[in-house]
Amino acid sequence: MMKQLAALGALTLALTLAATPLHATDVGKEQRWAEQVEANLFEGEMVWLEADGHRFLGVLTEADEPRGYVVLAHGTGVHPDWGQVINPLRGGLFEHGYTTLSIQMPVLANEVSHEEYQPVFAEAPPRLGAAAAMFDGDGPVFLVGHSLGAAMSTHYLANAGKVPYAGFVGVGMGGNSAFAEADNATSLSGIDLPVLDLYGEDDFESVLDSAEARAAAQSENGDYRQLVIPGANHFFDGHDEPLIEAVADWLDARTES
């Protein structure tokens, strides 16, 4: 794995995010986010991955003798060290003994609505697969997605056939989307991995209103759990610790030897 990191890390930022018409993601925005992450990164290291000919950013935080590996997929339009949900989980799970890799998901311009993200859903599976491949053979790899990143993750897990992940945590999974790919309940019906469905008591209406449908979609999965964090909103503002503890406890229960 370290040999791969060395080779990928040697690439310059300009080469890493060269524009290409083959992808719907906003490559310029990905580059601007990468520059911002590079300027403000205090924990972990920037690494570069490749999927379908597109190089994208990851933030790797390596634990000594890790209990397991966690890939993090952020929400709409942000970056892999976003201060809400993603950065707290990235650092918090590392402190619990997990190596974390937070990756840049496909993004669109700031003014683009959630419903307009349908074209980039096809670009998420190769990224999620490439992220897991970095830890191939090292130990169990788990996927944690927040908001739109959760929807991209469930769509990938439901349609990729055999996947390299040992379990999935969906944080703030919504429903009733304008397009089927983003409907978590639909995708969850095709997932038989261990699943933690985690959301806030004061989450978005689409998350709260679809909770029953998500649970019904996983009714035959004996390792599905739905957990509500009291007082938390969609971004877990002021509730980082309960968020981290809930995810870490769930992971610990699946990595204990």
C-alpha positions as CSV (number, residue, x, y, z in Angstrom):
1,M,0.0,0.0,0.0
2,M,2.8,2.5,0.9
3,K,4.4,1.9,-2.6
4,Q,1.1,3.0,-4.1
5,L,0.9,6.0,-1.9
6,A,4.4,7.1,-2.8
7,A,3.7,6.9,-6.5
8,L,0.4,8.7,-6.2
9,G,1.7,11.3,-3.9
10,A,4.5,12.3,-6.4
11,L,1.9,13.7,-8.8
12,T,1.6,17.4,-8.9
13,L,-1.7,19.1,-8.1
14,A,-2.1,20.4,-11.7
15,L,-1.6,17.0,-13.2
16,T,-3.8,15.4,-10.7
17,L,-6.8,17.4,-11.6
18,A,-6.4,18.0,-15.3
19,A,-9.7,18.8,-16.9
20,T,-11.4,16.2,-19.1
21,P,-14.7,16.3,-21.0
22,L,-15.3,12.7,-20.1
23,H,-16.5,13.6,-16.6
24,A,-19.6,15.5,-15.5
25,T,-17.9,16.5,-12.2
26,D,-16.8,20.1,-11.9
27,V,-13.1,19.5,-12.2
28,G,-12.2,23.2,-11.6
29,K,-14.1,23.1,-8.3
30,E,-12.3,19.9,-7.3
31,Q,-9.0,21.6,-7.9
32,R,-10.0,24.6,-5.8
33,W,-11.2,22.4,-3.0
34,A,-7.9,20.5,-3.2
35,E,-5.9,23.7,-2.9
36,Q,-8.0,24.7,0.1
37,V,-7.5,21.3,1.8
38,E,-3.8,21.5,1.2
39,A,-3.5,24.9,2.7
40,N,-5.5,24.0,5.9
41,L,-4.6,20.3,6.5
42,F,-3.3,19.8,10.1
43,E,-3.9,16.0,10.5
44,G,-3.3,13.3,7.9
45,E,-1.9,13.5,4.4
46,M,-3.1,14.2,1.0
47,V,-3.0,11.3,-1.4
48,W,-4.2,10.9,-5.0
49,L,-6.3,8.1,-6.4
50,E,-7.6,7.4,-9.9
51,A,-10.9,6.2,-11.2
52,D,-11.9,6.0,-14.9
53,G,-9.0,8.1,-15.9
54,H,-9.7,10.9,-13.4
55,R,-7.4,11.6,-10.5
56,F,-9.1,12.7,-7.3
57,L,-8.1,13.8,-3.8
58,G,-8.1,11.7,-0.7
59,V,-7.1,12.6,2.8
60,L,-5.4,9.6,4.6
61,T,-5.0,9.4,8.3
62,E,-3.1,6.2,9.3
63,A,-3.4,4.5,12.6
64,D,-0.7,2.3,14.1
65,E,-1.9,-1.3,14.0
66,P,-5.4,-0.3,12.8
67,R,-8.5,-2.1,13.9
68,G,-9.9,-1.5,10.5
69,Y,-10.2,0.9,7.6
70,V,-12.9,3.5,6.9
71,V,-13.6,5.3,3.7
72,L,-15.6,8.5,4.1
73,A,-17.9,10.0,1.4
74,H,-19.0,13.6,2.0
75,G,-22.2,15.4,1.1
76,T,-23.3,17.8,-1.6
77,G,-20.6,19.9,-3.2
78,V,-18.0,19.9,-0.4
79,H,-14.6,18.3,0.1
80,P,-12.9,15.5,2.0
81,D,-12.0,17.5,5.1
82,W,-15.3,19.4,5.4
83,G,-15.8,20.7,9.0
84,Q,-19.2,19.2,9.5
85,V,-19.5,15.4,9.9
86,I,-16.5,14.5,7.7
87,N,-13.6,16.1,9.5
88,P,-14.9,15.1,13.0
89,L,-15.3,11.5,11.8
90,R,-12.0,11.5,10.0
91,G,-10.1,12.5,13.1
92,G,-12.4,10.9,15.7
93,L,-12.3,7.4,14.2
94,F,-8.5,7.7,13.8
95,E,-8.4,8.3,17.6
96,H,-10.4,5.1,18.1
97,G,-7.8,3.1,16.2
98,Y,-9.1,3.2,12.6
99,T,-7.2,4.3,9.5
100,T,-9.5,6.7,7.6
101,L,-9.5,7.7,4.0
102,S,-11.8,10.6,3.1
103,I,-12.3,11.0,-0.6
104,Q,-13.4,13.7,-2.9
105,M,-16.8,12.8,-4.3
106,P,-18.1,14.2,-7.6
107,V,-19.2,17.8,-7.2
108,L,-21.0,20.4,-9.2
109,A,-21.2,24.2,-9.1
110,N,-22.4,25.9,-5.9
111,E,-25.7,27.0,-7.4
112,V,-26.6,23.5,-8.7
113,S,-29.5,21.9,-6.9
114,H,-29.5,18.4,-5.4
115,E,-31.7,17.1,-8.1
116,E,-29.2,18.1,-10.8
117,Y,-26.6,15.7,-9.4
118,Q,-28.0,12.7,-11.3
119,P,-25.4,12.8,-14.1
120,V,-22.5,12.5,-11.6
121,F,-23.8,9.4,-9.8
122,A,-22.2,7.2,-12.4
123,E,-18.8,8.7,-11.4
124,A,-19.1,7.7,-7.7
125,P,-18.8,3.9,-7.9
126,P,-15.3,3.9,-9.5
127,R,-14.1,6.3,-6.8
128,L,-15.5,4.2,-4.0
129,G,-14.0,1.1,-5.5
130,A,-10.6,2.7,-5.9
131,A,-10.7,3.9,-2.3
132,A,-11.3,0.4,-0.9
133,A,-8.6,-1.0,-3.2
134,M,-6.0,1.0,-1.4
135,F,-6.4,-1.3,1.6
136,D,-6.8,-4.6,-0.3
137,G,-5.7,-7.4,2.0
138,D,-4.9,-5.1,5.0
139,G,-8.1,-5.8,7.0
140,P,-11.9,-5.0,7.0
141,V,-12.9,-1.9,5.1
142,F,-16.0,0.0,6.0
143,L,-17.8,2.8,4.1
144,V,-19.3,5.8,5.8
145,G,-21.4,8.3,3.7
146,H,-23.1,11.5,4.7
147,S,-26.1,13.0,3.0
148,L,-25.6,12.9,-0.8
149,G,-22.4,10.9,-0.2
150,A,-24.6,8.3,1.6
151,A,-27.0,8.2,-1.4
152,M,-24.0,7.7,-3.8
153,S,-22.7,5.0,-1.5
154,T,-26.0,3.0,-1.2
155,H,-26.5,3.2,-5.0
156,Y,-23.0,1.8,-5.4
157,L,-23.4,-0.9,-2.9
158,A,-26.7,-2.0,-4.3
159,N,-25.6,-2.2,-7.9
160,A,-21.9,-3.1,-7.9
161,G,-22.3,-6.9,-7.3
162,K,-19.6,-8.1,-5.0
163,V,-18.2,-5.1,-3.1
164,P,-14.9,-4.7,-1.1
165,Y,-16.6,-3.3,2.0
166,A,-17.4,-5.1,5.2
167,G,-20.2,-2.8,6.3
168,F,-21.8,0.6,5.7
169,V,-22.8,3.6,7.9
170,G,-25.3,6.0,6.3
171,V,-25.4,9.3,8.1
172,G,-28.4,11.5,7.3
173,M,-29.8,9.3,4.6
174,G,-32.7,11.0,2.8
175,G,-35.6,9.8,0.7
176,N,-38.2,10.8,-1.8
177,S,-35.6,12.0,-4.3
178,A,-36.4,13.5,-7.7
179,F,-34.4,10.6,-9.3
180,A,-34.2,6.9,-8.3
181,E,-30.4,6.7,-8.0
182,A,-30.5,9.1,-4.9
183,D,-33.3,7.3,-3.1
184,N,-31.7,5.5,-0.2
185,A,-34.7,3.2,0.6
186,T,-34.7,1.9,-3.0
187,S,-30.9,1.2,-2.8
188,L,-31.0,-0.2,0.7
189,S,-33.4,-3.0,-0.5
190,G,-30.5,-4.4,-2.5
191,I,-27.8,-4.3,0.2
192,D,-27.1,-7.2,2.5
193,L,-24.1,-5.8,4.4
194,P,-24.2,-4.8,8.0
195,V,-25.8,-1.3,8.0
196,L,-26.0,1.5,10.5
197,D,-28.7,4.0,9.6
198,L,-27.7,7.0,11.7
199,Y,-29.5,10.4,11.8
200,G,-30.3,13.4,14.0
201,E,-33.5,14.0,15.9
202,D,-33.8,17.4,14.2
203,D,-32.6,16.1,10.8
204,F,-34.0,17.2,7.4
205,E,-37.6,16.3,6.8
206,S,-36.6,14.0,3.9
207,V,-34.5,12.0,6.3
208,L,-37.1,11.8,9.1
209,D,-40.0,11.1,6.7
210,S,-38.1,8.2,5.0
211,A,-36.9,6.5,8.1
212,E,-39.7,3.9,8.1
213,A,-39.2,3.2,4.4
214,R,-35.4,2.7,5.0
215,A,-36.1,0.3,7.8
216,A,-38.6,-1.6,5.7
217,A,-36.1,-1.9,2.9
218,Q,-33.7,-3.6,5.3
219,S,-36.3,-5.7,7.1
220,E,-34.6,-9.0,6.1
221,N,-31.1,-7.8,7.1
222,G,-30.4,-9.1,10.6
223,D,-27.5,-6.7,10.9
224,Y,-29.3,-3.5,10.2
225,R,-29.7,-0.9,13.0
226,Q,-31.4,2.5,13.0
227,L,-30.1,5.0,15.5
228,V,-31.2,8.6,16.3
229,I,-28.9,11.1,18.0
230,P,-31.0,13.3,20.3
231,G,-30.9,17.0,19.5
232,A,-28.7,16.6,16.4
233,N,-29.5,18.3,13.1
234,H,-28.4,17.1,9.6
235,F,-24.9,18.3,10.1
236,F,-24.5,17.3,13.8
237,D,-23.6,20.8,14.8
238,G,-22.6,20.7,18.4
239,H,-23.0,16.9,18.4
240,D,-19.6,15.7,17.0
241,E,-18.9,13.5,20.0
242,P,-22.1,11.5,20.0
243,L,-21.7,11.1,16.3
244,I,-18.2,9.8,16.6
245,E,-19.0,7.5,19.5
246,A,-22.0,6.0,17.7
247,V,-20.0,5.1,14.6
248,A,-17.0,3.9,16.6
249,D,-19.1,1.7,18.8
250,W,-20.7,0.1,15.8
251,L,-17.4,-0.4,14.1
252,D,-15.8,-1.9,17.2
253,A,-18.6,-4.4,17.5
254,R,-17.7,-5.7,14.0
255,T,-13.9,-5.6,14.4
256,E,-13.5,-7.3,17.8
257,S,-11.5,-10.5,17.5
